[in-house]
């Protein structure tokens, strides 16, 4: 005789997890975004210094990326300050 498992039991390992809080998500988001902006600023800044084609756009991208590198942690600070009483879990 063949016994089949219930669908709920098969799906349990994929659904048995705790969801990430908004506070923890924003912390990870701010860190990743800051690192991405820093990388883009360095990359486009080096291209602008090398004098590649479209250098005025490279300079603009570098300036905007470095602005994002500075402003994203400011956003993260004020967001975490706003949710001071909320736990990370």
RATA-V929410 format. One line per field, one symbol per residue. ss: DSSP state (2 for helix, 1 for strand, 0 for the rest). phi: phi as a letter, one per 30 degrees, with the letter a starting at -180 (. if undefined). burial: 1 if it has 24 or more other ideal C-beta (glycine too) atoms within 12 Angstrom, else 0. A space follows every 50 residues. Layout:
ss = ???
phi = ???
burial = ???
This chain:
ss = 00000022222222200000022222222222222222222222222222 000022222222222222222222222222220000000
phi = .cccdddddddeddccbcddddddddddddddddddddeddddddddddd ideiddddddddddddddddddddedddddddcedcddc
burial = 00000000000000000000000001100100110010011001100100 000000010011001101100110010001000000000
